[in-house]
Amino acid sequence: MNILLNGEGRKTHAATLAELLAEQGFGPKVATARNGDFVPAGLRTATALADGDRIEVVAPMQGG
């Protein structure tokens, strides 16, 4: 299926948001949104992906 991940087109075989995060190498300390709606960490395994979904993943950064 084709999705947008942080604004870039990607092909994935992941069925859920949790699978996508693992597939793309993201760790557990990220914030996620699907089609503009925040998805809490506890719901990622139950959040099914569909062709054309827009996924945003934000990781905290150190610095100042």
PDB file with one MODEL, atoms N, CA, C and O in Angstrom:
MODEL        1
ATOM      1  N   MET A   1       0.846  -1.170   0.000  1.00  0.00           N
ATOM      2  CA  MET A   1       0.000   0.000   0.000  1.00  0.00           C
ATOM      3  C   MET A   1       0.890   1.231   0.000  1.00  0.00           C
ATOM      4  O   MET A   1       2.049   1.169   0.412  1.00  0.00           O
ATOM      5  N   ASN A   2       0.356   2.328  -0.454  1.00  0.00           N
ATOM      6  CA  ASN A   2       1.078   3.598  -0.508  1.00  0.00           C
ATOM      7  C   ASN A   2       0.541   4.535   0.559  1.00  0.00           C
ATOM      8  O   ASN A   2      -0.669   4.714   0.701  1.00  0.00           O
ATOM      9  N   ILE A   3       1.471   5.136   1.313  1.00  0.00           N
ATOM     10  CA  ILE A   3       1.116   6.103   2.346  1.00  0.00           C
ATOM     11  C   ILE A   3       2.034   7.315   2.211  1.00  0.00           C
ATOM     12  O   ILE A   3       3.008   7.288   1.459  1.00  0.00           O
ATOM     13  N   LEU A   4       1.716   8.364   2.938  1.00  0.00           N
ATOM     14  CA  LEU A   4       2.633   9.488   3.103  1.00  0.00           C
ATOM     15  C   LEU A   4       3.152   9.431   4.523  1.00  0.00           C
ATOM     16  O   LEU A   4       2.366   9.435   5.471  1.00  0.00           O
ATOM     17  N   LEU A   5       4.458   9.379   4.684  1.00  0.00           N
ATOM     18  CA  LEU A   5       5.081   9.360   6.001  1.00  0.00           C
ATOM     19  C   LEU A   5       5.903  10.626   6.135  1.00  0.00           C
ATOM     20  O   LEU A   5       6.906  10.803   5.444  1.00  0.00           O
ATOM     21  N   ASN A   6       5.475  11.504   7.026  1.00  0.00           N
ATOM     22  CA  ASN A   6       6.132  12.800   7.214  1.00  0.00           C
ATOM     23  C   ASN A   6       6.290  13.525   5.881  1.00  0.00           C
ATOM     24  O   ASN A   6       7.326  14.132   5.607  1.00  0.00           O
ATOM     25  N   GLY A   7       5.253  13.453   5.063  1.00  0.00           N
ATOM     26  CA  GLY A   7       5.218  14.188   3.808  1.00  0.00           C
ATOM     27  C   GLY A   7       5.889  13.513   2.631  1.00  0.00           C
ATOM     28  O   GLY A   7       5.895  14.064   1.530  1.00  0.00           O
ATOM     29  N   GLU A   8       6.461  12.319   2.835  1.00  0.00           N
ATOM     30  CA  GLU A   8       7.132  11.601   1.753  1.00  0.00           C
ATOM     31  C   GLU A   8       6.364  10.327   1.418  1.00  0.00           C
ATOM     32  O   GLU A   8       5.941   9.593   2.311  1.00  0.00           O
ATOM     33  N   GLY A   9       6.191  10.076   0.141  1.00  0.00           N
ATOM     34  CA  GLY A   9       5.512   8.861  -0.290  1.00  0.00           C
ATOM     35  C   GLY A   9       6.327   7.628   0.052  1.00  0.00           C
ATOM     36  O   GLY A   9       7.537   7.595  -0.172  1.00  0.00           O
ATOM     37  N   ARG A  10       5.665   6.613   0.595  1.00  0.00           N
ATOM     38  CA  ARG A  10       6.313   5.346   0.954  1.00  0.00           C
ATOM     39  C   ARG A  10       5.401   4.191   0.599  1.00  0.00           C
ATOM     40  O   ARG A  10       4.176   4.315   0.617  1.00  0.00           O
ATOM     41  N   LYS A  11       6.012   3.074   0.277  1.00  0.00           N
ATOM     42  CA  LYS A  11       5.277   1.816   0.125  1.00  0.00           C
ATOM     43  C   LYS A  11       5.511   1.014   1.395  1.00  0.00           C
ATOM     44  O   LYS A  11       6.620   0.999   1.930  1.00  0.00           O
ATOM     45  N   THR A  12       4.474   0.350   1.874  1.00  0.00           N
ATOM     46  CA  THR A  12       4.606  -0.436   3.097  1.00  0.00           C
ATOM     47  C   THR A  12       3.728  -1.671   3.024  1.00  0.00           C
ATOM     48  O   THR A  12       2.720  -1.702   2.317  1.00  0.00           O
ATOM     49  N   HIS A  13       4.131  -2.679   3.765  1.00  0.00           N
ATOM     50  CA  HIS A  13       3.314  -3.881   3.943  1.00  0.00           C
ATOM     51  C   HIS A  13       2.717  -3.919   5.352  1.00  0.00           C
ATOM     52  O   HIS A  13       2.014  -4.863   5.711  1.00  0.00           O
ATOM     53  N   ALA A  14       3.006  -2.877   6.149  1.00  0.00           N
ATOM     54  CA  ALA A  14       2.504  -2.807   7.522  1.00  0.00           C
ATOM     55  C   ALA A  14       0.982  -2.683   7.523  1.00  0.00           C
ATOM     56  O   ALA A  14       0.408  -1.941   6.726  1.00  0.00           O
ATOM     57  N   ALA A  15       0.345  -3.414   8.420  1.00  0.00           N
ATOM     58  CA  ALA A  15      -1.113  -3.370   8.536  1.00  0.00           C
ATOM     59  C   ALA A  15      -1.573  -2.378   9.601  1.00  0.00           C
ATOM     60  O   ALA A  15      -2.701  -1.886   9.555  1.00  0.00           O
ATOM     61  N   THR A  16      -0.681  -2.086  10.573  1.00  0.00           N
ATOM     62  CA  THR A  16      -1.043  -1.184  11.664  1.00  0.00           C
ATOM     63  C   THR A  16       0.026  -0.106  11.823  1.00  0.00           C
ATOM     64  O   THR A  16       1.127  -0.214  11.284  1.00  0.00           O
ATOM     65  N   LEU A  17      -0.320   0.916  12.565  1.00  0.00           N
ATOM     66  CA  LEU A  17       0.630   1.990  12.827  1.00  0.00           C
ATOM     67  C   LEU A  17       1.844   1.461  13.584  1.00  0.00           C
ATOM     68  O   LEU A  17       2.972   1.862  13.298  1.00  0.00           O
ATOM     69  N   ALA A  18       1.629   0.569  14.542  1.00  0.00           N
ATOM     70  CA  ALA A  18       2.752  -0.006  15.294  1.00  0.00           C
ATOM     71  C   ALA A  18       3.700  -0.764  14.371  1.00  0.00           C
ATOM     72  O   ALA A  18       4.917  -0.652  14.512  1.00  0.00           O
ATOM     73  N   GLU A  19       3.162  -1.527  13.438  1.00  0.00           N
ATOM     74  CA  GLU A  19       4.003  -2.266  12.485  1.00  0.00           C
ATOM     75  C   GLU A  19       4.791  -1.306  11.599  1.00  0.00           C
ATOM     76  O   GLU A  19       5.958  -1.552  11.296  1.00  0.00           O
ATOM     77  N   LEU A  20       4.154  -0.214  11.185  1.00  0.00           N
ATOM     78  CA  LEU A  20       4.834   0.770  10.353  1.00  0.00           C
ATOM     79  C   LEU A  20       6.009   1.399  11.104  1.00  0.00           C
ATOM     80  O   LEU A  20       7.094   1.554  10.545  1.00  0.00           O
ATOM     81  N   LEU A  21       5.793   1.758  12.358  1.00  0.00           N
ATOM     82  CA  LEU A  21       6.865   2.360  13.143  1.00  0.00           C
ATOM     83  C   LEU A  21       8.050   1.407  13.268  1.00  0.00           C
ATOM     84  O   LEU A  21       9.200   1.825  13.131  1.00  0.00           O
ATOM     85  N   ALA A  22       7.775   0.135  13.526  1.00  0.00           N
ATOM     86  CA  ALA A  22       8.849  -0.855  13.620  1.00  0.00           C
ATOM     87  C   ALA A  22       9.549  -1.018  12.274  1.00  0.00           C
ATOM     88  O   ALA A  22      10.777  -1.063  12.210  1.00  0.00           O
ATOM     89  N   GLU A  23       8.775  -1.103  11.214  1.00  0.00           N
ATOM     90  CA  GLU A  23       9.323  -1.280   9.869  1.00  0.00           C
ATOM     91  C   GLU A  23      10.246  -0.124   9.481  1.00  0.00           C
ATOM     92  O   GLU A  23      11.264  -0.332   8.821  1.00  0.00           O
ATOM     93  N   GLN A  24       9.890   1.080   9.887  1.00  0.00           N
ATOM     94  CA  GLN A  24      10.658   2.270   9.513  1.00  0.00           C
ATOM     95  C   GLN A  24      11.753   2.618  10.519  1.00  0.00           C
ATOM     96  O   GLN A  24      12.471   3.601  10.337  1.00  0.00           O
ATOM     97  N   GLY A  25      11.887   1.820  11.579  1.00  0.00           N
ATOM     98  CA  GLY A  25      12.979   1.998  12.536  1.00  0.00           C
ATOM     99  C   GLY A  25      12.767   3.053  13.603  1.00  0.00           C
ATOM    100  O   GLY A  25      13.732   3.520  14.208  1.00  0.00           O
ATOM    101  N   PHE A  26      11.519   3.439  13.847  1.00  0.00           N
ATOM    102  CA  PHE A  26      11.246   4.404  14.905  1.00  0.00           C
ATOM    103  C   PHE A  26      11.197   3.697  16.248  1.00  0.00           C
ATOM    104  O   PHE A  26      10.717   2.567  16.346  1.00  0.00           O
ATOM    105  N   GLY A  27      11.697   4.367  17.290  1.00  0.00           N
ATOM    106  CA  GLY A  27      11.632   3.839  18.644  1.00  0.00           C
ATOM    107  C   GLY A  27      10.295   4.160  19.286  1.00  0.00           C
ATOM    108  O   GLY A  27       9.415   4.749  18.657  1.00  0.00           O
ATOM    109  N   PRO A  28      10.151   3.766  20.547  1.00  0.00           N
ATOM    110  CA  PRO A  28       8.867   3.958  21.242  1.00  0.00           C
ATOM    111  C   PRO A  28       8.595   5.400  21.665  1.00  0.00           C
ATOM    112  O   PRO A  28       7.445   5.745  21.935  1.00  0.00           O
ATOM    113  N   LYS A  29       9.604   6.236  21.729  1.00  0.00           N
ATOM    114  CA  LYS A  29       9.443   7.607  22.237  1.00  0.00           C
ATOM    115  C   LYS A  29       9.159   8.581  21.101  1.00  0.00           C
ATOM    116  O   LYS A  29       9.951   9.484  20.834  1.00  0.00           O
ATOM    117  N   VAL A  30       8.029   8.394  20.440  1.00  0.00           N
ATOM    118  CA  VAL A  30       7.617   9.291  19.359  1.00  0.00           C
ATOM    119  C   VAL A  30       6.149   9.651  19.549  1.00  0.00           C
ATOM    120  O   VAL A  30       5.406   8.955  20.242  1.00  0.00           O
ATOM    121  N   ALA A  31       5.750  10.743  18.925  1.00  0.00           N
ATOM    122  CA  ALA A  31       4.337  11.124  18.860  1.00  0.00           C
ATOM    123  C   ALA A  31       3.861  10.803  17.449  1.00  0.00           C
ATOM    124  O   ALA A  31       4.604  10.978  16.483  1.00  0.00           O
ATOM    125  N   THR A  32       2.622  10.332  17.331  1.00  0.00           N
ATOM    126  CA  THR A  32       2.118   9.915  16.027  1.00  0.00           C
ATOM    127  C   THR A  32       0.739  10.504  15.744  1.00  0.00           C
ATOM    128  O   THR A  32      -0.054  10.768  16.648  1.00  0.00           O
ATOM    129  N   ALA A  33       0.487  10.697  14.448  1.00  0.00           N
ATOM    130  CA  ALA A  33      -0.827  11.136  13.989  1.00  0.00           C
ATOM    131  C   ALA A  33      -1.153  10.405  12.691  1.00  0.00           C
ATOM    132  O   ALA A  33      -0.272  10.145  11.872  1.00  0.00           O
ATOM    133  N   ARG A  34      -2.428  10.080  12.519  1.00  0.00           N
ATOM    134  CA  ARG A  34      -2.919   9.447  11.289  1.00  0.00           C
ATOM    135  C   ARG A  34      -3.985  10.361  10.709  1.00  0.00           C
ATOM    136  O   ARG A  34      -5.000  10.631  11.350  1.00  0.00           O
ATOM    137  N   ASN A  35      -3.750  10.831   9.499  1.00  0.00           N
ATOM    138  CA  ASN A  35      -4.688  11.731   8.817  1.00  0.00           C
ATOM    139  C   ASN A  35      -5.074  12.929   9.683  1.00  0.00           C
ATOM    140  O   ASN A  35      -6.229  13.356   9.707  1.00  0.00           O
ATOM    141  N   GLY A  36      -4.071  13.461  10.396  1.00  0.00           N
ATOM    142  CA  GLY A  36      -4.276  14.662  11.201  1.00  0.00           C
ATOM    143  C   GLY A  36      -4.790  14.430  12.602  1.00  0.00           C
ATOM    144  O   GLY A  36      -4.909  15.380  13.375  1.00  0.00           O
ATOM    145  N   ASP A  37      -5.101  13.180  12.957  1.00  0.00           N
ATOM    146  CA  ASP A  37      -5.601  12.874  14.300  1.00  0.00           C
ATOM    147  C   ASP A  37      -4.520  12.214  15.131  1.00  0.00           C
ATOM    148  O   ASP A  37      -3.928  11.221  14.709  1.00  0.00           O
ATOM    149  N   PHE A  38      -4.256  12.765  16.329  1.00  0.00           N
ATOM    150  CA  PHE A  38      -3.269  12.210  17.250  1.00  0.00           C
ATOM    151  C   PHE A  38      -3.624  10.762  17.589  1.00  0.00           C
ATOM    152  O   PHE A  38      -4.786  10.442  17.840  1.00  0.00           O
ATOM    153  N   VAL A  39      -2.609   9.887  17.594  1.00  0.00           N
ATOM    154  CA  VAL A  39      -2.806   8.483  17.974  1.00  0.00           C
ATOM    155  C   VAL A  39      -1.920   8.194  19.186  1.00  0.00           C
ATOM    156  O   VAL A  39      -0.697   8.165  19.051  1.00  0.00           O
ATOM    157  N   PRO A  40      -2.513   7.979  20.375  1.00  0.00           N
ATOM    158  CA  PRO A  40      -1.722   7.657  21.556  1.00  0.00           C
ATOM    159  C   PRO A  40      -0.972   6.333  21.382  1.00  0.00           C
ATOM    160  O   PRO A  40      -1.407   5.458  20.634  1.00  0.00           O
ATOM    161  N   ALA A  41       0.142   6.199  22.072  1.00  0.00           N
ATOM    162  CA  ALA A  41       0.977   5.005  21.960  1.00  0.00           C
ATOM    163  C   ALA A  41       0.181   3.726  22.206  1.00  0.00           C
ATOM    164  O   ALA A  41       0.411   2.721  21.533  1.00  0.00           O
ATOM    165  N   GLY A  42      -0.735   3.747  23.142  1.00  0.00           N
ATOM    166  CA  GLY A  42      -1.513   2.561  23.477  1.00  0.00           C
ATOM    167  C   GLY A  42      -2.476   2.104  22.398  1.00  0.00           C
ATOM    168  O   GLY A  42      -2.971   0.978  22.446  1.00  0.00           O
ATOM    169  N   LEU A  43      -2.745   2.954  21.433  1.00  0.00           N
ATOM    170  CA  LEU A  43      -3.690   2.602  20.361  1.00  0.00           C
ATOM    171  C   LEU A  43      -3.009   2.274  19.037  1.00  0.00           C
ATOM    172  O   LEU A  43      -3.686   1.960  18.058  1.00  0.00           O
ATOM    173  N   ARG A  44      -1.700   2.342  18.993  1.00  0.00           N
ATOM    174  CA  ARG A  44      -0.991   2.125  17.717  1.00  0.00           C
ATOM    175  C   ARG A  44      -1.167   0.717  17.163  1.00  0.00           C
ATOM    176  O   ARG A  44      -1.265   0.546  15.948  1.00  0.00           O
ATOM    177  N   THR A  45      -1.209  -0.292  18.026  1.00  0.00           N
ATOM    178  CA  THR A  45      -1.373  -1.664  17.535  1.00  0.00           C
ATOM    179  C   THR A  45      -2.773  -1.897  16.992  1.00  0.00           C
ATOM    180  O   THR A  45      -2.978  -2.796  16.176  1.00  0.00           O
ATOM    181  N   ALA A  46      -3.740  -1.098  17.434  1.00  0.00           N
ATOM    182  CA  ALA A  46      -5.124  -1.251  16.970  1.00  0.00           C
ATOM    183  C   ALA A  46      -5.468  -0.279  15.837  1.00  0.00           C
ATOM    184  O   ALA A  46      -6.582  -0.310  15.316  1.00  0.00           O
ATOM    185  N   THR A  47      -4.525   0.579  15.455  1.00  0.00           N
ATOM    186  CA  THR A  47      -4.785   1.567  14.409  1.00  0.00           C
ATOM    187  C   THR A  47      -4.393   0.995  13.051  1.00  0.00           C
ATOM    188  O   THR A  47      -3.214   0.938  12.703  1.00  0.00           O
ATOM    189  N   ALA A  48      -5.400   0.573  12.293  1.00  0.00           N
ATOM    190  CA  ALA A  48      -5.170  -0.015  10.970  1.00  0.00           C
ATOM    191  C   ALA A  48      -4.798   1.068   9.976  1.00  0.00           C
ATOM    192  O   ALA A  48      -5.300   2.190  10.042  1.00  0.00           O
ATOM    193  N   LEU A  49      -3.912   0.720   9.056  1.00  0.00           N
ATOM    194  CA  LEU A  49      -3.522   1.628   7.987  1.00  0.00           C
ATOM    195  C   LEU A  49      -4.319   1.324   6.733  1.00  0.00           C
ATOM    196  O   LEU A  49      -4.723   0.186   6.495  1.00  0.00           O
ATOM    197  N   ALA A  50      -4.541   2.366   5.931  1.00  0.00           N
ATOM    198  CA  ALA A  50      -5.236   2.222   4.653  1.00  0.00           C
ATOM    199  C   ALA A  50      -4.437   2.946   3.582  1.00  0.00           C
ATOM    200  O   ALA A  50      -3.690   3.880   3.870  1.00  0.00           O
ATOM    201  N   ASP A  51      -4.603   2.505   2.356  1.00  0.00           N
ATOM    202  CA  ASP A  51      -3.917   3.129   1.233  1.00  0.00           C
ATOM    203  C   ASP A  51      -4.216   4.629   1.218  1.00  0.00           C
ATOM    204  O   ASP A  51      -5.374   5.037   1.313  1.00  0.00           O
ATOM    205  N   GLY A  52      -3.171   5.443   1.101  1.00  0.00           N
ATOM    206  CA  GLY A  52      -3.335   6.888   1.050  1.00  0.00           C
ATOM    207  C   GLY A  52      -3.287   7.594   2.386  1.00  0.00           C
ATOM    208  O   GLY A  52      -3.373   8.821   2.429  1.00  0.00           O
ATOM    209  N   ASP A  53      -3.150   6.853   3.491  1.00  0.00           N
ATOM    210  CA  ASP A  53      -3.084   7.498   4.803  1.00  0.00           C
ATOM    211  C   ASP A  53      -1.899   8.454   4.880  1.00  0.00           C
ATOM    212  O   ASP A  53      -0.856   8.237   4.264  1.00  0.00           O
ATOM    213  N   ARG A  54      -2.093   9.523   5.660  1.00  0.00           N
ATOM    214  CA  ARG A  54      -1.030  10.487   5.952  1.00  0.00           C
ATOM    215  C   ARG A  54      -0.600  10.252   7.396  1.00  0.00           C
ATOM    216  O   ARG A  54      -1.375  10.474   8.327  1.00  0.00           O
ATOM    217  N   ILE A  55       0.632   9.806   7.574  1.00  0.00           N
ATOM    218  CA  ILE A  55       1.166   9.510   8.887  1.00  0.00           C
ATOM    219  C   ILE A  55       2.245  10.520   9.227  1.00  0.00           C
ATOM    220  O   ILE A  55       3.144  10.780   8.427  1.00  0.00           O
ATOM    221  N   GLU A  56       2.149  11.082  10.414  1.00  0.00           N
ATOM    222  CA  GLU A  56       3.183  11.991  10.917  1.00  0.00           C
ATOM    223  C   GLU A  56       3.800  11.363  12.160  1.00  0.00           C
ATOM    224  O   GLU A  56       3.096  10.883  13.049  1.00  0.00           O
ATOM    225  N   VAL A  57       5.125  11.376  12.201  1.00  0.00           N
ATOM    226  CA  VAL A  57       5.859  10.844  13.345  1.00  0.00           C
ATOM    227  C   VAL A  57       6.843  11.923  13.776  1.00  0.00           C
ATOM    228  O   VAL A  57       7.641  12.407  12.974  1.00  0.00           O
ATOM    229  N   VAL A  58       6.778  12.299  15.062  1.00  0.00           N
ATOM    230  CA  VAL A  58       7.653  13.329  15.598  1.00  0.00           C
ATOM    231  C   VAL A  58       8.403  12.747  16.775  1.00  0.00           C
ATOM    232  O   VAL A  58       7.806  12.193  17.698  1.00  0.00           O
ATOM    233  N   ALA A  59       9.734  12.881  16.733  1.00  0.00           N
ATOM    234  CA  ALA A  59      10.579  12.392  17.818  1.00  0.00           C
ATOM    235  C   ALA A  59      11.158  13.597  18.568  1.00  0.00           C
ATOM    236  O   ALA A  59      11.474  14.615  17.950  1.00  0.00           O
ATOM    237  N   PRO A  60      11.300  13.489  19.900  1.00  0.00           N
ATOM    238  CA  PRO A  60      11.903  14.594  20.647  1.00  0.00           C
ATOM    239  C   PRO A  60      13.371  14.748  20.262  1.00  0.00           C
ATOM    240  O   PRO A  60      14.054  13.771  19.952  1.00  0.00           O
ATOM    241  N   MET A  61      13.840  15.989  20.288  1.00  0.00           N
ATOM    242  CA  MET A  61      15.233  16.275  19.950  1.00  0.00           C
ATOM    243  C   MET A  61      15.877  17.030  21.108  1.00  0.00           C
ATOM    244  O   MET A  61      15.232  17.843  21.770  1.00  0.00           O
ATOM    245  N   GLN A  62      17.142  16.753  21.342  1.00  0.00           N
ATOM    246  CA  GLN A  62      17.878  17.490  22.363  1.00  0.00           C
ATOM    247  C   GLN A  62      18.500  18.728  21.746  1.00  0.00           C
ATOM    248  O   GLN A  62      18.709  18.801  20.535  1.00  0.00           O
ATOM    249  N   GLY A  63      18.780  19.662  22.568  1.00  0.00           N
ATOM    250  CA  GLY A  63      19.417  20.881  22.086  1.00  0.00           C
ATOM    251  C   GLY A  63      18.759  22.094  22.703  1.00  0.00           C
ATOM    252  O   GLY A  63      17.889  21.989  23.567  1.00  0.00           O
ATOM    253  N   GLY A  64      19.186  23.219  22.247  1.00  0.00           N
ATOM    254  CA  GLY A  64      18.577  24.398  22.833  1.00  0.00           C
ATOM    255  C   GLY A  64      19.009  25.658  22.181  1.00  0.00           C
ATOM    256  O   GLY A  64      18.571  26.739  22.575  1.00  0.00           O
TER     257      GLY A  64
ENDMDL
END
